[in-house]
Amino acid sequence: MTDKQAEILKNRIAVFFAWIAALLFFFPIFWMVLTSFKSEAQAIAIPPLLFFEPTLENYTEIQARTNYSQFAINSVITSFGGTLIALLIAIPSAYAMAFNPTRYTKDILMWMLSTKMLPAVGVLMPIYLISQKLGMLDSKIVLVVIYAMMNLPIVMLILFNYFREIPKEILEASRMDGTSTFNEIKDIVMPLAWGGIASTALLSIILCWNEAFWSIVLTTTEASTLTAFVASFQAPEGLFWAKVSAVSTLACAPIVVFGWLAQKQLVQGLTFGAVK
């Protein structure tokens, strides 16, 4: 076997395993969507039914019982709001660390990243009590702040690595022309790193959208997001799989479509900014 044939075989094997991995990730989503069109009896049938007469009963009942649009609007507000605050803090901070590093810069970044290892339940009581004292329980504001702080270490790390790729000579030339720090960030750094900022924002939005713990604990009705919407369909009698699948499909659909439309920027952010 020649080197060229060996390379082709290697590529085909890699593609084969990539398809296997993709199917393994895709199958739970496919089965969730499929189950959402079944009746409750069909959803728990043994063996599982692959072919059946689909019904919209679950979606009709969900729309009749709940206000889906309100949950979706809350998810949009908290996800985009948390991401915006995280970026407003992370961009100047990452700029300072990337272009004016000290011997403690890496230690600070590692400390920030280590806070992600703290279980959320470990800080549940103080955050709950603070929110209660401030009268912010069941408020979108408290979720926006928590989501921003929760994702700030990841956003900081990715932007730091993006900013480091910008040639320092460009900034030195602008400083010789008397450019202020604010204008340097606004007119030079952000345009040059716009792809990285966009992909980081997309990743943060997805993480905020999928956050369930704080939404369930700190909200009840007014500020509940789609993750709390899914959890609300658990009943004392157990889970109604068809209805839960329909609710999960409605909760996942917007962010899946959003991620699919922005997949190029998202993959770029995950593979470039987070690795270098």
DOMARPA-651959 format. One record per residue (C-alpha): residue in three letters; x, y, z. Coordinates in Angstrom, 2 decimals, m for minus. Layout:
N
+------+---------+---------+---------+
! code !      px !      py !      pz !
+------+---------+---------+---------+
!  ALA !       X !       Y !       Z !
...
+------+---------+---------+---------+
END
This chain:
276
+------+---------+---------+---------+
! code !      px !      py !      pz !
+------+---------+---------+---------+
!  MET !    0.00 !    0.00 !    0.00 !
!  THR !    1.40 !    3.36 !   m1.04 !
!  ASP !    1.54 !    6.39 !    1.21 !
!  LYS !   m1.24 !    8.03 !   m0.80 !
!  GLN !   m3.52 !    4.99 !   m0.43 !
!  ALA !   m2.75 !    4.83 !    3.29 !
!  GLU !   m3.66 !    8.50 !    3.66 !
!  ILE !   m6.95 !    7.97 !    1.79 !
!  LEU !   m7.79 !    4.96 !    3.98 !
!  LYS !   m6.98 !    6.94 !    7.09 !
!  ASN !   m9.26 !    9.78 !    5.99 !
!  ARG !  m12.10 !    7.38 !    5.22 !
!  ILE !  m11.79 !    5.75 !    8.63 !
!  ALA !  m11.83 !    9.18 !   10.30 !
!  VAL !  m14.94 !   10.16 !    8.31 !
!  PHE !  m16.63 !    6.87 !    9.25 !
!  PHE !  m16.07 !    7.41 !   12.97 !
!  ALA !  m17.11 !   11.05 !   12.65 !
!  TRP !  m20.44 !    9.90 !   11.18 !
!  ILE !  m20.86 !    7.37 !   13.99 !
!  ALA !  m20.26 !   10.08 !   16.59 !
!  ALA !  m22.65 !   12.47 !   14.81 !
!  LEU !  m25.39 !    9.82 !   14.72 !
!  LEU !  m24.90 !    9.06 !   18.41 !
!  PHE !  m25.34 !   12.74 !   19.25 !
!  PHE !  m28.24 !   13.18 !   16.84 !
!  PHE !  m30.28 !   10.11 !   17.84 !
!  PRO !  m31.55 !   11.43 !   21.24 !
!  ILE !  m32.76 !   14.63 !   19.55 !
!  PHE !  m34.41 !   12.63 !   16.77 !
!  TRP !  m36.14 !   10.35 !   19.30 !
!  MET !  m37.30 !   13.32 !   21.39 !
!  VAL !  m38.90 !   14.98 !   18.36 !
!  LEU !  m40.40 !   11.66 !   17.24 !
!  THR !  m41.88 !   10.99 !   20.69 !
!  SER !  m43.44 !   14.44 !   20.79 !
!  PHE !  m45.79 !   13.36 !   17.99 !
!  LYS !  m46.91 !   10.20 !   19.80 !
!  SER !  m49.75 !    9.65 !   22.23 !
!  GLU !  m48.81 !    8.81 !   25.82 !
!  ALA !  m49.63 !    5.14 !   25.21 !
!  GLN !  m47.44 !    5.06 !   22.12 !
!  ALA !  m44.60 !    6.86 !   23.93 !
!  ILE !  m44.26 !    4.11 !   26.58 !
!  ALA !  m44.95 !    1.16 !   24.26 !
!  ILE !  m42.59 !   m1.81 !   24.49 !
!  PRO !  m40.92 !   m2.35 !   22.07 !
!  PRO !  m40.64 !    1.32 !   21.08 !
!  LEU !  m42.68 !    2.35 !   18.07 !
!  LEU !  m40.80 !    3.74 !   15.09 !
!  PHE !  m43.83 !    3.84 !   12.80 !
!  PHE !  m47.10 !    5.27 !   14.11 !
!  GLU !  m49.84 !    7.71 !   13.28 !
!  PRO !  m48.54 !   11.15 !   14.36 !
!  THR !  m50.65 !   13.52 !   16.40 !
!  LEU !  m50.40 !   17.20 !   17.40 !
!  GLU !  m52.32 !   16.55 !   20.62 !
!  ASN !  m49.33 !   17.23 !   22.86 !
!  TYR !  m48.51 !   20.57 !   21.24 !
!  THR !  m52.16 !   21.62 !   21.32 !
!  GLU !  m52.44 !   20.81 !   25.02 !
!  ILE !  m49.22 !   22.65 !   25.83 !
!  GLN !  m50.42 !   25.79 !   24.06 !
!  ALA !  m53.75 !   25.54 !   25.89 !
!  ARG !  m52.19 !   25.03 !   29.33 !
!  THR !  m49.28 !   27.47 !   29.22 !
!  ASN !  m48.03 !   30.70 !   27.67 !
!  TYR !  m45.06 !   29.41 !   25.69 !
!  SER !  m44.24 !   32.79 !   24.18 !
!  GLN !  m43.68 !   34.35 !   27.62 !
!  PHE !  m41.16 !   31.66 !   28.58 !
!  ALA !  m39.41 !   32.08 !   25.23 !
!  ILE !  m39.23 !   35.88 !   25.62 !
!  ASN !  m37.75 !   35.45 !   29.13 !
!  SER !  m35.11 !   33.08 !   27.73 !
!  VAL !  m34.19 !   35.57 !   25.01 !
!  ILE !  m33.94 !   38.49 !   27.44 !
!  THR !  m31.87 !   36.65 !   30.06 !
!  SER !  m29.57 !   34.94 !   27.53 !
!  PHE !  m28.80 !   38.04 !   25.49 !
!  GLY !  m28.72 !   40.28 !   28.57 !
!  GLY !  m26.31 !   38.00 !   30.45 !
!  THR !  m24.09 !   37.74 !   27.37 !
!  LEU !  m24.05 !   41.52 !   26.86 !
!  ILE !  m22.99 !   42.19 !   30.46 !
!  ALA !  m20.32 !   39.47 !   30.30 !
!  LEU !  m18.89 !   41.02 !   27.11 !
!  LEU !  m18.91 !   44.54 !   28.56 !
!  ILE !  m16.80 !   43.29 !   31.47 !
!  ALA !  m14.66 !   40.78 !   29.58 !
!  ILE !  m13.57 !   42.89 !   26.58 !
!  PRO !  m11.66 !   45.59 !   28.54 !
!  SER !  m10.40 !   43.00 !   31.04 !
!  ALA !   m9.12 !   40.67 !   28.32 !
!  TYR !   m7.57 !   43.68 !   26.56 !
!  ALA !   m5.66 !   44.63 !   29.70 !
!  MET !   m4.42 !   41.09 !   30.27 !
!  ALA !   m3.48 !   40.50 !   26.63 !
!  PHE !   m1.61 !   43.76 !   25.96 !
!  ASN !   m0.42 !   44.70 !   29.44 !
!  PRO !    0.35 !   41.32 !   31.03 !
!  THR !    2.03 !   40.88 !   34.40 !
!  ARG !    3.58 !   37.83 !   35.98 !
!  TYR !    0.24 !   37.18 !   37.68 !
!  THR !   m1.88 !   37.24 !   34.50 !
!  LYS !   m1.91 !   33.48 !   33.93 !
!  ASP !   m2.58 !   32.86 !   37.62 !
!  ILE !   m5.58 !   35.22 !   37.51 !
!  LEU !   m6.96 !   33.49 !   34.42 !
!  MET !   m6.53 !   30.06 !   36.01 !
!  TRP !   m8.22 !   31.26 !   39.20 !
!  MET !  m11.15 !   32.64 !   37.20 !
!  LEU !  m11.46 !   29.38 !   35.28 !
!  SER !  m11.28 !   27.35 !   38.50 !
!  THR !  m14.46 !   29.06 !   39.74 !
!  LYS !  m16.32 !   27.07 !   37.06 !
!  MET !  m15.52 !   23.95 !   39.07 !
!  LEU !  m17.58 !   25.19 !   42.01 !
!  PRO !  m20.97 !   23.41 !   42.14 !
!  ALA !  m23.83 !   25.87 !   41.73 !
!  VAL !  m25.58 !   24.45 !   44.77 !
!  GLY !  m22.56 !   25.50 !   46.86 !
!  VAL !  m23.50 !   29.17 !   46.50 !
!  LEU !  m27.26 !   28.65 !   46.34 !
!  MET !  m28.06 !   29.85 !   49.86 !
!  PRO !  m26.19 !   33.20 !   49.81 !
!  ILE !  m27.45 !   34.08 !   46.33 !
!  TYR !  m31.01 !   33.14 !   47.24 !
!  LEU !  m30.92 !   35.19 !   50.45 !
!  ILE !  m29.37 !   38.20 !   48.71 !
!  SER !  m32.00 !   38.05 !   45.98 !
!  GLN !  m34.72 !   37.77 !   48.60 !
!  LYS !  m33.44 !   40.76 !   50.60 !
!  LEU !  m33.26 !   42.86 !   47.44 !
!  GLY !  m36.76 !   41.80 !   46.38 !
!  MET !  m35.41 !   40.31 !   43.17 !
!  LEU !  m36.76 !   36.77 !   43.38 !
!  ASP !  m38.66 !   35.82 !   40.23 !
!  SER !  m36.94 !   38.68 !   38.42 !
!  LYS !  m35.21 !   38.63 !   35.04 !
!  ILE !  m32.57 !   41.03 !   36.39 !
!  VAL !  m31.18 !   38.53 !   38.87 !
!  LEU !  m30.97 !   35.86 !   36.17 !
!  VAL !  m29.18 !   38.25 !   33.81 !
!  VAL !  m26.56 !   39.06 !   36.47 !
!  ILE !  m26.05 !   35.41 !   37.47 !
!  TYR !  m25.78 !   34.26 !   33.85 !
!  ALA !  m23.22 !   36.99 !   33.16 !
!  MET !  m21.05 !   36.06 !   36.15 !
!  MET !  m21.45 !   32.36 !   35.44 !
!  ASN !  m20.08 !   32.65 !   31.89 !
!  LEU !  m17.58 !   35.43 !   32.50 !
!  PRO !  m14.55 !   33.11 !   33.05 !
!  ILE !  m15.14 !   31.29 !   29.75 !
!  VAL !  m15.76 !   34.53 !   27.86 !
!  MET !  m12.64 !   36.07 !   29.39 !
!  LEU !  m10.42 !   33.12 !   28.47 !
!  ILE !  m11.57 !   32.95 !   24.86 !
!  LEU !  m11.31 !   36.71 !   24.27 !
!  PHE !   m7.89 !   36.80 !   25.92 !
!  ASN !   m6.62 !   34.23 !   23.42 !
!  TYR !   m8.20 !   36.10 !   20.52 !
!  PHE !   m6.70 !   39.43 !   21.55 !
!  ARG !   m3.25 !   37.91 !   21.88 !
!  GLU !   m3.32 !   37.14 !   18.14 !
!  ILE !   m3.54 !   40.84 !   17.27 !
!  PRO !   m0.08 !   42.22 !   16.37 !
!  LYS !    1.11 !   44.57 !   19.09 !
!  GLU !    2.80 !   46.76 !   16.48 !
!  ILE !   m0.63 !   48.00 !   15.38 !
!  LEU !   m1.42 !   49.17 !   18.89 !
!  GLU !    2.00 !   50.73 !   19.34 !
!  ALA !    1.50 !   52.73 !   16.16 !
!  SER !   m1.89 !   53.97 !   17.35 !
!  ARG !   m0.46 !   54.96 !   20.72 !
!  MET !    2.23 !   57.01 !   18.99 !
!  ASP !   m0.62 !   58.89 !   17.29 !
!  GLY !   m2.12 !   59.66 !   20.71 !
!  THR !   m5.07 !   57.25 !   20.59 !
!  SER !   m6.80 !   56.84 !   23.95 !
!  THR !   m7.31 !   53.42 !   25.53 !
!  PHE !  m11.07 !   53.56 !   24.92 !
!  ASN !  m10.64 !   54.43 !   21.23 !
!  GLU !   m7.95 !   51.80 !   20.91 !
!  ILE !  m10.36 !   49.12 !   22.10 !
!  LYS !  m13.31 !   50.49 !   20.09 !
!  ASP !  m11.60 !   51.36 !   16.81 !
!  ILE !   m8.74 !   48.84 !   16.59 !
!  VAL !   m9.06 !   45.82 !   18.87 !
!  MET !  m12.78 !   45.12 !   18.46 !
!  PRO !  m12.85 !   45.38 !   14.64 !
!  LEU !   m9.79 !   43.13 !   14.32 !
!  ALA !  m11.22 !   40.56 !   16.77 !
!  TRP !  m14.85 !   40.89 !   15.69 !
!  GLY !  m15.05 !   37.25 !   14.55 !
!  GLY !  m13.80 !   36.08 !   17.93 !
!  ILE !  m16.16 !   38.36 !   19.84 !
!  ALA !  m19.13 !   37.15 !   17.77 !
!  SER !  m18.32 !   33.47 !   18.25 !
!  THR !  m17.76 !   34.02 !   21.98 !
!  ALA !  m21.12 !   35.78 !   22.24 !
!  LEU !  m22.82 !   32.87 !   20.45 !
!  LEU !  m21.29 !   30.36 !   22.84 !
!  SER !  m22.33 !   32.43 !   25.85 !
!  ILE !  m25.90 !   32.75 !   24.57 !
!  ILE !  m26.17 !   28.97 !   24.18 !
!  LEU !  m24.81 !   28.38 !   27.69 !
!  CYS !  m27.26 !   30.89 !   29.15 !
!  TRP !  m30.17 !   29.43 !   27.21 !
!  ASN !  m29.46 !   25.92 !   28.51 !
!  GLU !  m28.99 !   26.94 !   32.15 !
!  ALA !  m31.71 !   25.29 !   34.24 !
!  PHE !  m30.60 !   25.30 !   37.89 !
!  TRP !  m30.85 !   29.03 !   38.62 !
!  SER !  m33.98 !   29.52 !   36.57 !
!  ILE !  m35.82 !   26.80 !   38.48 !
!  VAL !  m34.57 !   27.93 !   41.91 !
!  LEU !  m34.93 !   31.70 !   41.61 !
!  THR !  m38.09 !   32.06 !   39.51 !
!  THR !  m41.69 !   30.93 !   39.74 !
!  THR !  m43.89 !   32.54 !   37.08 !
!  GLU !  m42.89 !   36.02 !   35.90 !
!  ALA !  m39.25 !   35.40 !   34.96 !
!  SER !  m39.25 !   31.64 !   34.30 !
!  THR !  m37.32 !   30.58 !   31.20 !
!  LEU !  m37.83 !   27.65 !   28.86 !
!  THR !  m35.71 !   25.35 !   31.04 !
!  ALA !  m38.10 !   25.96 !   33.94 !
!  PHE !  m40.95 !   25.51 !   31.47 !
!  VAL !  m39.73 !   21.96 !   30.77 !
!  ALA !  m39.32 !   21.17 !   34.48 !
!  SER !  m42.88 !   22.34 !   35.20 !
!  PHE !  m44.29 !   19.38 !   33.28 !
!  GLN !  m43.15 !   16.90 !   35.92 !
!  ALA !  m46.21 !   15.67 !   37.81 !
!  PRO !  m46.61 !   13.68 !   41.07 !
!  GLU !  m47.90 !   10.78 !   38.97 !
!  GLY !  m44.60 !   10.70 !   37.07 !
!  LEU !  m43.38 !   11.93 !   33.72 !
!  PHE !  m45.69 !   12.05 !   30.73 !
!  TRP !  m43.07 !   11.26 !   28.11 !
!  ALA !  m44.96 !   12.46 !   25.05 !
!  LYS !  m45.77 !   15.85 !   26.59 !
!  VAL !  m42.28 !   16.25 !   28.07 !
!  SER !  m40.79 !   15.49 !   24.64 !
!  ALA !  m43.04 !   18.09 !   23.03 !
!  VAL !  m42.09 !   20.69 !   25.64 !
!  SER !  m38.40 !   19.86 !   25.24 !
!  THR !  m38.68 !   20.18 !   21.48 !
!  LEU !  m40.26 !   23.62 !   21.82 !
!  ALA !  m37.53 !   24.66 !   24.26 !
!  CYS !  m34.65 !   23.38 !   22.12 !
!  ALA !  m35.92 !   24.43 !   18.69 !
!  PRO !  m35.05 !   28.17 !   18.85 !
!  ILE !  m31.48 !   27.70 !   20.06 !
!  VAL !  m30.87 !   24.75 !   17.72 !
!  VAL !  m31.95 !   26.86 !   14.73 !
!  PHE !  m29.89 !   29.79 !   16.00 !
!  GLY !  m26.83 !   27.57 !   16.48 !
!  TRP !  m27.27 !   26.00 !   13.04 !
!  LEU !  m27.40 !   29.41 !   11.36 !
!  ALA !  m24.28 !   30.55 !   13.22 !
!  GLN !  m22.40 !   27.24 !   13.22 !
!  LYS !  m19.38 !   28.62 !   11.32 !
!  GLN !  m18.70 !   31.33 !   13.90 !
!  LEU !  m19.44 !   28.98 !   16.79 !
!  VAL !  m17.03 !   26.27 !   15.64 !
!  GLN !  m14.39 !   28.91 !   15.00 !
!  GLY !  m14.73 !   30.18 !   18.56 !
!  LEU !  m14.58 !   26.70 !   20.10 !
!  THR !  m11.60 !   25.48 !   18.08 !
!  PHE !   m9.52 !   28.65 !   17.85 !
!  GLY !  m10.10 !   30.89 !   20.83 !
!  ALA !  m10.46 !   28.16 !   23.43 !
!  VAL !   m7.46 !   26.11 !   22.35 !
!  LYS !   m4.68 !   28.53 !   21.55 !
+------+---------+---------+---------+
END
